[in-house]
């Protein structure tokens, strides 16, 4: 399978999810309806952002139309889920961080995340 070959040979552009968010995603997110400067404090957001990073690395390595498909099926989907009403970032904006009453703020073992807002 071609996708498996790309995965096996993939030399990532970004070393981790924090590098991807700060180096690629956040600079392109100035027009989003909501963004949290403390994005790593939202467990569901962290999961979605990690999925975006990993799938971006594959699309970037594949080239061609892969990035277009990534934008449509991955970026558009996950960013909408992050910023829509009821999403993790919905009430986070203008430097304000908000979590839901049931949110557990924890960083997975081995995760390299910023110690304070970016």
C-alpha contacts under 8 A as a table, 3 or more apart, distances in Angstrom:
res1	aa1	res2	aa2	distance
1	X	4	X	5.48
1	X	5	X	6.59
2	X	5	X	5.10
2	X	6	X	6.41
3	X	6	X	5.12
3	X	7	X	6.22
4	X	7	X	5.03
4	X	8	X	6.12
5	X	8	X	5.16
5	X	9	X	6.32
6	X	9	X	5.24
6	X	10	X	5.76
6	X	58	X	6.94
6	X	61	X	6.90
6	X	62	X	6.78
7	X	10	X	5.13
7	X	58	X	6.62
10	X	57	X	7.65
10	X	58	X	7.18
10	X	61	X	6.76
12	X	15	X	6.42
12	X	57	X	6.04
13	X	57	X	6.89
14	X	17	X	7.48
14	X	19	X	5.64
14	X	20	X	5.45
14	X	57	X	7.90
15	X	19	X	6.25
15	X	20	X	7.59
16	X	19	X	5.41
16	X	20	X	6.42
16	X	53	X	7.94
16	X	112	X	7.26
17	X	20	X	5.04
17	X	21	X	6.10
17	X	49	X	6.88
17	X	50	X	5.44
17	X	53	X	6.03
18	X	21	X	5.17
18	X	22	X	6.04
18	X	112	X	6.86
18	X	113	X	5.67
18	X	114	X	7.20
19	X	22	X	5.30
19	X	23	X	5.54
19	X	24	X	7.88
20	X	23	X	5.12
20	X	24	X	5.36
20	X	25	X	6.45
20	X	53	X	6.14
21	X	24	X	5.63
21	X	25	X	4.64
21	X	26	X	5.48
21	X	49	X	7.51
21	X	53	X	7.80
22	X	25	X	6.34
22	X	26	X	5.43
22	X	27	X	7.03
22	X	118	X	7.64
23	X	26	X	7.01
23	X	27	X	6.97
24	X	27	X	6.02
24	X	28	X	6.76
25	X	28	X	5.36
25	X	29	X	6.25
26	X	29	X	4.97
26	X	30	X	7.24
27	X	30	X	6.65
28	X	31	X	7.77
29	X	32	X	5.42
29	X	35	X	7.58
32	X	35	X	6.66
32	X	83	X	7.42
33	X	83	X	6.41
33	X	84	X	7.95
33	X	90	X	7.86
34	X	83	X	5.29
34	X	84	X	8.00
34	X	89	X	5.70
34	X	90	X	5.61
34	X	91	X	6.97
34	X	92	X	6.01
34	X	93	X	5.46
35	X	39	X	7.64
35	X	83	X	6.92
35	X	89	X	5.55
35	X	90	X	7.61
35	X	92	X	5.94
35	X	93	X	5.62
36	X	39	X	4.98
36	X	89	X	5.67
36	X	92	X	5.04
36	X	93	X	5.97
36	X	95	X	6.98
36	X	96	X	7.14
36	X	97	X	6.07
37	X	92	X	7.99
37	X	93	X	7.87
37	X	95	X	6.08
37	X	96	X	7.66
37	X	97	X	7.16
37	X	117	X	5.22
37	X	118	X	5.89
38	X	41	X	5.76
38	X	42	X	7.85
38	X	97	X	6.43
38	X	116	X	7.13
38	X	117	X	5.01
38	X	118	X	7.26
39	X	42	X	5.81
39	X	45	X	6.73
39	X	46	X	7.00
39	X	89	X	7.80
40	X	43	X	6.91
40	X	45	X	7.17
40	X	46	X	5.57
40	X	107	X	7.62
40	X	113	X	6.93
40	X	114	X	7.97
41	X	46	X	7.67
41	X	105	X	5.46
41	X	106	X	7.01
41	X	107	X	7.63
42	X	45	X	5.21
42	X	46	X	6.11
42	X	88	X	6.45
42	X	99	X	7.01
42	X	103	X	7.35
42	X	104	X	7.98
42	X	105	X	6.50
43	X	46	X	5.06
43	X	47	X	6.33
43	X	103	X	7.63
43	X	104	X	7.25
43	X	105	X	6.57
43	X	106	X	7.11
43	X	107	X	7.81
44	X	47	X	5.10
44	X	48	X	6.30
44	X	88	X	7.08
45	X	48	X	5.07
45	X	49	X	5.93
45	X	82	X	6.38
45	X	88	X	6.24
45	X	89	X	7.97
46	X	49	X	5.06
46	X	50	X	6.01
47	X	50	X	5.20
47	X	51	X	6.30
48	X	51	X	5.05
48	X	52	X	6.19
48	X	78	X	6.34
49	X	52	X	4.92
49	X	53	X	6.14
49	X	78	X	7.85
50	X	53	X	5.08
50	X	54	X	6.17
51	X	54	X	5.26
51	X	55	X	6.06
52	X	55	X	5.28
52	X	56	X	5.86
52	X	74	X	6.46
52	X	75	X	6.62
52	X	78	X	7.50
53	X	56	X	5.02
53	X	57	X	6.25
54	X	57	X	5.26
54	X	58	X	6.63
55	X	58	X	5.15
55	X	59	X	6.20
55	X	70	X	7.31
55	X	74	X	7.61
56	X	59	X	5.05
56	X	60	X	5.88
56	X	67	X	7.48
56	X	70	X	6.75
57	X	60	X	5.13
57	X	61	X	6.17
58	X	61	X	5.16
58	X	62	X	6.14
59	X	62	X	5.08
59	X	63	X	6.18
59	X	66	X	4.90
59	X	67	X	5.18
59	X	70	X	6.45
60	X	63	X	5.37
60	X	66	X	7.19
60	X	67	X	6.24
62	X	66	X	6.16
63	X	66	X	5.62
63	X	67	X	6.60
64	X	67	X	7.01
65	X	68	X	5.26
65	X	69	X	6.40
66	X	69	X	5.13
66	X	70	X	6.12
67	X	70	X	4.83
67	X	71	X	6.16
68	X	71	X	5.16
68	X	72	X	6.37
69	X	72	X	5.14
69	X	73	X	5.85
69	X	74	X	7.66
70	X	73	X	5.37
70	X	74	X	5.01
70	X	75	X	6.24
71	X	74	X	5.73
71	X	75	X	4.71
71	X	76	X	5.91
72	X	75	X	6.29
72	X	76	X	5.42
72	X	77	X	7.28
73	X	76	X	6.23
73	X	77	X	5.96
74	X	77	X	5.33
74	X	78	X	5.99
75	X	78	X	5.44
75	X	79	X	5.79
76	X	79	X	5.47
76	X	80	X	5.98
77	X	80	X	5.36
77	X	81	X	6.34
78	X	81	X	5.00
78	X	82	X	6.12
79	X	82	X	4.98
79	X	83	X	6.12
80	X	83	X	5.34
80	X	84	X	5.59
81	X	84	X	5.59
81	X	87	X	5.76
82	X	87	X	4.86
82	X	88	X	5.43
82	X	89	X	5.65
82	X	90	X	7.24
83	X	86	X	7.98
83	X	87	X	5.42
83	X	88	X	6.76
83	X	89	X	5.12
83	X	90	X	5.02
84	X	87	X	5.15
84	X	89	X	7.69
84	X	90	X	5.83
85	X	90	X	5.43
86	X	90	X	6.08
87	X	90	X	5.29
88	X	91	X	7.90
88	X	99	X	7.16
88	X	100	X	7.98
89	X	92	X	4.99
89	X	93	X	7.70
89	X	98	X	7.62
90	X	93	X	7.93
91	X	96	X	7.90
91	X	97	X	7.61
91	X	98	X	6.26
92	X	95	X	7.14
92	X	96	X	5.20
92	X	97	X	4.95
92	X	98	X	5.60
93	X	96	X	5.26
93	X	97	X	7.16
99	X	103	X	6.04
100	X	103	X	5.21
107	X	111	X	6.52
108	X	111	X	5.58
114	X	117	X	6.94
114	X	118	X	7.26
